């Protein structure tokens, strides 16, 4: 039996409930879908949105590796039923974790244990276009693209709308009973709150100076279906810059290859340096070896805005009614860990459930929602900082005592996971954002971490003979 529709509550003046979502990328689209059962939703986007899977100026990071962990994929499916099947139908890969992954961790090669979770892999352009088609087909959601957000409207006590400049240059105010900021790293909410006379929010930044360089390749013919993810991780324990790379199978028989290096070890945008970096700078040349039989299809794309930044809006003593911040506008994460879209999806689900539980327009709803959307950030934030804080120069004061303790324990878990399938499963429970990090403190996991790996370390990448042959390695 289908679920009963949500009852929309009118605003205080008797008009229909309305919401405005700032930003038309993944976080904004999912926030709009989360609010559609309760209000008419307008999505305001600065860019002109393409009709299909094409690049746009406001998402320069789209050229790089993206993944939707299973925790994020489940949230996506909850918000937009059928989205996962539709993505797979247009070419996204359902990649089992860790069965179809070849990963060199700082502690050695992981074994390819039986499937525990999964990732959805495709280009960001394909994911956004597919999601956009589904969300904007909802008659409760309207899009205003090529529209610039000028300011929030209202007082320090309550936001009442958004001042915008539309594509024809006209300025107007969009009234709203709820405004959601999903504008990503460019968010101006902290400044808007200061302009309204509210104190500055607590904010923490950890920036390793990471640079991303990415290129699309045509995979060898035999390696276009069922090929594993290949990931050479950086090692924060080495004492210098971290360098790593990942090869992701994406749609249309292609590999998306991203190389990255922290401050002092950055890759360049030069095409003739891309494969050299993969061979000489990474901790193992397996990615360069695989590219030997692949054909480059694009030039190299470079991105530098990759630092971790988190606003702790949920801790503010005063928070205006009718305002919620989520996605990268709330917590921008180092993209090397692939958690941004999954955190945004889980945050959108938390937003919907908060409105459903407490009711549209109830006093204090925005504060409750802000606290709820902040909870999914925690695990991804701790995972990112647990490594990034140890590279040269990411913070002024270096790692805290908590950072050091957390990193030591997580490192012990990762070392154990190279040769203990049960611990590997619990680690992926958390990295896939399907379970709370507290599962890593269960007594049997603590004992297993103390004991260490049960199997000897692997000395070579765990590619099968068939995979090696398909990729032209043997």
TACOR-V800372 format. One record per residue. PSI is psi in whole degrees, 0 to 359 (none if undefined). OMEGA is omega in whole degrees, -180 to 180 (* if undefined). D_FIRST is the distance of its C-alpha to the first C-alpha in whole Angstrom. Layout:
PSI:OMEGA:D_FIRST / PSI:OMEGA:D_FIRST
This chain:
130:180:0 / 151:-180:4 / 146:177:7 / 142:180:9 / 149:177:12 / 145:178:15 / 121:179:18 / 131:178:21 / 137:176:24 / 161:175:27 / 177:-174:30 / 331:-179:33 / 10:176:35 / 355:179:32 / 160:-180:31 / 149:178:28 / 138:-179:27 / 149:176:28 / 149:175:29 / 129:176:31 / 125:-179:31 / 114:-180:34 / 129:-176:34 / 20:175:32 / 198:-173:32 / 312:-177:29 / 317:-179:29 / 318:179:29 / 318:-179:27 / 325:175:24 / 319:178:25 / 316:179:25 / 325:179:21 / 326:-176:21 / 346:-175:22 / 327:178:20 / 346:-173:18 / 340:-171:21 / 162:166:23 / 130:-172:25 / 132:173:26 / 124:176:30 / 123:-180:31 / 121:-177:35 / 132:-178:36 / 320:-176:40 / 161:165:40 / 119:-176:39 / 130:-178:36 / 161:180:37 / 337:-177:35 / 197:-179:34 / 78:-179:35 / 156:-179:38 / 155:174:40 / 156:-170:41 / 323:-173:43 / 358:180:41 / 66:-179:40 / 334:-179:43 / 353:-178:41 / 339:-179:39 / 352:-173:42 / 175:-177:42 / 133:174:39 / 150:175:36 / 150:175:33 / 106:178:30 / 159:-174:29 / 327:175:26 / 320:176:26 / 324:179:26 / 321:177:24 / 320:178:21 / 318:177:21 / 314:-179:21 / 325:177:18 / 317:-178:16 / 321:-176:18 / 82:-178:18 / 135:-178:15 / 355:-176:17 / 319:-177:20 / 315:178:22 / 322:-180:21 / 320:177:23 / 318:179:26 / 326:-180:26 / 332:180:27 / 7:170:29 / 355:179:31 / 145:-180:30 / 134:170:31 / 105:-171:29 / 112:180:32 / 139:176:32 / 125:0:33 / 15:-175:36 / 325:-179:36 / 48:178:37 / 135:175:39 / 105:-169:43 / 126:170:44 / 107:178:47 / 173:174:47 / 347:-176:50 / 9:179:50 / 180:-179:50 / 133:172:48 / 145:170:44 / 159:180:43 / 83:-179:40 / 167:177:38 / 155:-177:35 / 131:175:32 / 318:179:31 / 197:180:29 / 167:171:29 / 149:167:30 / 126:-176:29 / 126:171:32 / 176:176:33 / 154:179:36 / 324:180:35 / 317:-180:35 / 317:-179:32 / 312:-178:30 / 316:-178:30 / 319:-180:31 / 315:179:27 / 319:-179:25 / 317:179:27 / 317:-178:26 / 316:-177:22 / 316:-177:23 / 351:172:25 / 347:178:23 / 117:-176:21 / 348:179:22 / 355:-175:22 / 129:179:25 / 144:179:28 / 131:168:31 / 96:177:35 / 175:-173:37 / 40:-178:40 / 126:-177:40 / 134:175:42 / 123:-179:41 / 317:-178:44 / 163:168:43 / 153:178:41 / 142:179:42 / 206:-178:42 / 179:177:44 / 342:-179:44 / 329:-175:42 / 135:171:39 / 133:-178:38 / 354:-180:37 / 194:-176:37 / 134:175:39 / 127:-176:42 / 160:170:42 / 118:-174:44 / 176:-173:42 / 336:179:43 / 7:178:46 / 354:-179:48 / 145:176:47 / 139:177:46 / 168:180:43 / 129:174:41 / 113:178:37 / 144:-177:36 / 143:173:33 / 348:175:31 / 133:177:31 / 129:179:33 / 122:177:32 / 110:175:34 / 41:-176:33 / 5:173:37 / 208:-176:38 / 339:-179:41 / 6:-176:43 / 140:178:41 / 16:-177:43 / 317:-179:41 / 320:179:44 / 319:179:47 / 320:179:45 / 320:178:44 / 319:178:48 / 331:179:49 / 357:178:47 / 11:179:49 / 151:180:47 / 157:-180:48 / 139:177:48 / 153:171:45 / 138:-178:46 / 139:175:45 / 136:178:46 / 135:175:47 / 105:-173:48 / 112:-180:49 / 358:-174:51 / 21:-177:52 / 135:174:50 / 134:-179:50 / 132:173:47 / 127:-174:49 / 153:-180:46 / 141:176:47 / 138:178:45 / 148:167:46 / 119:-178:46 / 152:172:45 / 148:-171:47 / 318:-177:46 / 353:-176:45 / 24:-177:43 / 349:177:41 / 134:174:38 / 14:180:37 / 144:-177:40 / 160:164:39 / 140:175:40 / 124:-172:43 / 120:172:44 / 106:-174:47 / 153:174:47 / 161:-177:49 / 105:-179:51 / 350:-178:52 / 350:-172:54 / 343:176:57 / 354:178:58 / 201:179:58 / 149:174:56 / 135:179:53 / 136:-179:52 / 179:180:49 / 157:179:47 / 141:175:44 / 119:-179:43 / 127:170:39 / 127:178:38 / 188:-173:36 / 160:174:35 / 33:175:38 / 31:-176:40 / 160:171:41 / 132:172:42 / 118:-176:42 / 124:178:45 / 127:175:45 / 146:-176:48 / 150:178:49 / 143:179:52 / 181:-174:52 / 122:-178:55 / 351:180:58 / 32:-173:57 / 143:169:55 / 170:179:54 / 177:178:56 / 8:-177:54 / 127:-178:57 / 321:-177:56 / 355:178:59 / 350:-172:58 / 306:-177:54 / 332:174:55 / 316:179:58 / 316:180:56 / 327:-177:53 / 319:-170:56 / 336:-174:59 / 333:-180:57 / 165:-176:54 / 346:175:54 / 143:-175:54 / 15:-173:54 / 322:-179:51 / 316:177:49 / 320:178:53 / 317:-179:53 / 327:-178:50 / 350:-179:51 / 327:-180:54 / 6:179:52 / 159:-177:50 / 122:179:51 / 138:-180:50 / 344:-179:48 / 168:169:49 / 181:-179:51 / 130:175:50 / 139:-175:48 / 137:177:49 / 140:-178:48 / 341:-177:49 / 86:-172:47 / 6:-176:45 / 157:174:46 / 130:176:44 / 127:-179:43 / 126:172:41 / 130:180:41 / 62:-179:40 / 330:-178:39 / 346:-180:37 / 354:-178:41 / 138:-180:42 / 325:178:43 / 129:179:42 / 129:-176:39 / 148:172:39 / 151:168:36 / 22:178:33 / 132:176:34 / 141:178:32 / 131:178:34 / 178:-178:32 / 209:-178:33 / 340:176:36 / 333:178:37 / 310:-179:37 / 108:176:38 / 124:-173:39 / 147:172:40 / 119:-174:42 / 350:-178:40 / 338:-178:42 / 352:170:39 / 29:-175:36 / 350:-171:34 / 308:-177:34 / 324:-180:31 / 319:177:29 / 319:179:30 / 318:-180:29 / 317:180:25 / 327:176:25 / 322:178:27 / 321:176:24 / 317:179:22 / 322:177:24 / 312:180:24 / 315:-177:21 / 327:178:20 / 316:178:24 / 319:-180:23 / 319:-175:19 / 320:-172:21 / 340:177:24 / 140:-179:23 / 133:174:25 / 5:180:29 / 146:180:29 / 137:178:33 / 5:-178:33 / 317:-177:30 / 320:179:32 / 316:178:34 / 317:-179:30 / 321:180:29 / 320:176:32 / 321:-178:32 / 316:-177:29 / 343:179:29 / 336:-176:33 / 316:180:31 / 346:-179:30 / 328:-166:34 / 308:-176:35 / 315:-179:35 / 321:178:36 / 313:-179:39 / 322:179:40 / 319:-180:40 / 311:-177:42 / 333:-180:44 / 340:175:45 / 314:-170:47 / 329:-176:48 / 347:-177:50 / 357:176:52 / 165:-179:53 / 123:168:57 / 19:-178:56 / 337:179:52 / 166:179:53 / 327:-172:56 / 4:178:56 / 180:-178:55 / 143:177:52 / 173:177:52 / 321:178:52 / 318:178:49 / 316:-177:48 / 318:179:51 / 314:-179:50 / 314:-179:46 / 321:-180:48 / 317:-179:50 / 317:179:47 / 321:177:44 / 319:178:47 / 320:177:48 / 315:-179:44 / 320:176:44 / 315:180:48 / 323:-177:46 / 341:178:43 / 340:-178:45 / 23:179:46 / 108:-175:43 / 326:-179:40 / 318:178:38 / 321:177:40 / 320:179:39 / 317:-179:35 / 323:177:35 / 316:180:37 / 336:171:34 / 320:-176:31 / 313:-178:33 / 332:177:34 / 358:-180:31 / 32:177:30 / 337:179:27 / 157:-179:29 / 147:179:31 / 343:179:35 / 337:180:36 / 339:180:35 / 355:178:38 / 9:177:40 / 146:-175:39 / 318:-177:42 / 333:177:42 / 322:176:41 / 317:179:44 / 317:180:46 / 320:179:45 / 322:178:46 / 322:-179:49 / 328:180:50 / 187:-176:49 / 146:178:48 / 342:-179:48 / 154:-180:49 / 158:-179:52 / 143:173:52 / 147:-179:51 / 348:-178:54 / 161:177:52 / 132:-177:49 / 55:172:47 / 141:177:46 / 165:178:46 / 320:180:49 / 319:179:47 / 320:179:45 / 316:180:49 / 316:-180:50 / 328:-178:47 / 1:178:48 / 22:-180:52 / 346:-180:53 / none:*:55
